[in-house]
């Protein structure tokens, strides 16, 4: 059973009012170990076989994207690499005689994922929604950065970790803004926020 809650939009509509929209409540995160065990129960493959195959698939997808390809996995979606400038590097100027950037200044900073419609439909078919008893979350504009940090720390008092989606739900930030702010908290030694894992498996924890 999945739960949803109503959240206030960050921006007002044409009438100047903030509308409410449904957001799924993410209570936990399943990892590869858990998924491999579940699949092995209905197949002839061992959990180790399944984990090895998925890790090999992830390595091959990363290799192909590193070659400048997007990768489409039927029934799941399409992975596309995106680029960014390294920290401290000035942007290239299109003015005559302006700064030019070479490959050393540019790196792959994210992977964009576009889900197949079939994948979305299957997820919906497996989803039975119930309204959460919690009241809807207000826009992040109602919280200062320090207030958002305190919400994360309070969450970590009763949970082993906090994900980007958890932080979105708690603060009202959109996903990219939430991810960026969690990275800033992690880089700030006074925030008491640290991270474990990498990529899509990265979660944030409280520093000892």
N, C-alpha and C positions, 0 to 999 in steps of 0.2 A: 504494500500500500504506500502510495506517495502522497505528500501533503503539499498544498499551495497556500500562499498568503498574498494579500493585496499590498502593493507598494505604490507610493506616490511618485509620479514622474518628476524628473529633474526640471523639465521645462514646461511652462504653462501652454495650454491650447490656445486656439484663436480667440476664445472668450476670456482669456487671462486666468483661467482656472487650472489647477493641477489635477490631472486625471489619475485614477487608480488603475493599475494593471496587475494581472496575476503573475507571480513568480514562484517557481517550484522551490520548496525547502529542501536543501541538500544536507542530510543528517550525517552522512558518513561517506567514505571513499573506498571503493573496492580496488584491490591491487592485482597484479598478474598472478601472484601465488593463489589467491582466492578463485580467480577466474579459471585457472588451469585445473584446480581440483574439481570445480563444478563440471567443466567440460569432460574431464576424464571419467566421470561417473556415468556418462551416457555415450561413451565411445570406447574404442579399443586402444586408445592412446593413453600413455601414462602422463601424470602432471609434468614430469621432466621433459617428455617428448613435446608436449604442447608449449611449454615455456621456451624450449630451445627453438621451436619453429617460429614463435612470435618474435623472439629476439633476433633471429636471422632475418625475418621479414622487415623488422624495424631498421636493421643495419642496411638492408638492400634499398629500402625507401630513402634512407639518408644518403646513400651513395649516389642514387639516381638524381636526387634533388641537388646534390653537390655538383653534378655534371650540368646543371641548368635545366632539368626536366621537372615538370609536374608529374605526380604519380596518382593514377586513379585505381582504387581498389573497388571492384564492382560490389555493390551491396553495402559499402561503407561510406566512401566519399573520395574526394580529391585533395591531395596535399600539395601545396605550392610554397616554395621558399620566398621570403621577403628580405630585403636588404636595409641596412641602416648605417649611419656613420659612427665610428668609434668615439668614445667620450673624449672631449677636449678638442675635437677636430672641427674647424670652421666649415660651414657649408660652401659648396662650389658656387661661384658667381658667374652669371651669364654676361657680365659686362666685359668689355675689351680689356685685356690685361689683368682680369680678376683671378682669384684663387681657382686652381684646378685640383681635383681630387684623384688620386691613383688608387689602385686596388688595395694597397696597404691600409688605406683609410676607411675602407668599406668592408662590412662583414655581414653574414646572415644572422639577423637578430630575432627572427621569428619564423614560424611555420603557419601559414594560413590553411585552415581546413574548411572545406565545403561538403556538408553531408549529402549523400544521395537521398532522393525523395523516398526510395524504398526503405532506407535505414530509419528515416523519420517516421514513416508509417508503421514499421514494425515496433518502434519504441512506443508509439501511441497505443498500439494494440495491447501492449504489455503494461499499460499504465492505468491504474484506477485511482483517481484523485479524490482526496478528502480535504476539506478546508482546515487549515491549521487553527488552533485555538488562540494563537498569538495575534496581536493587533498588527495592522499593516505598518511597514517601516516608512519613516519620513525620508524626504530627500536629503542627500548628503549636505546640501546647502545649509541645513539646520544644525550641522555638527562641525565644529572646528577640527583641524587635524589632530590636536591633542585629545579631543573627545573621541575621535575615531580610534586612536591608539588605545585609549582606555577600554573601549568596547572590545577590541581584539584581545587585550590582556585579561579582561574579565571572562571572555569566552574560553581562554586557555586555562583558566582556573578549574574548569569542569570538563575540558576536552583535551586530548593529547596533542592535537594540532588544529590549525585553522587553514582552510583552503582559500583560494581567490574568490570562489563563489560564496563561501561563508562570509568573507569580508564584504562582498557586494551586498549580501542580504542584511548584514548588520549595519552598514553605513549608508546604503543607497547609492554608492559609487557604481559607475558602469565598469565592465570587466577590465578594460585596458587601464583605466584610472586606478582601479583597485590593485591590479598587479604592479603598477608602477609605484604606488604608495607603499605596498608591502616590501618591495625591493629597497625603497628608501629607509624604511624602518629597520630592515635587516642590516643596511650599511651604517646605521647610526648606533654606536655602542651603548648609548644611553636609553635606547628604546626597549631593551630587554626582549627583542624579537630576533630569532634566528631562523634558519631554514635547513631542511634536509631533503634529499632527493634531487632529481634533475628533470628538466623539461616538463612534460605533462604530469610527472609524478612528484613534482616539487610541492612541499607543504611547509607551513611556517609553525615554529614551535617557540616555547618560552625558554630563554637562556637560563642555564643553571646559575 
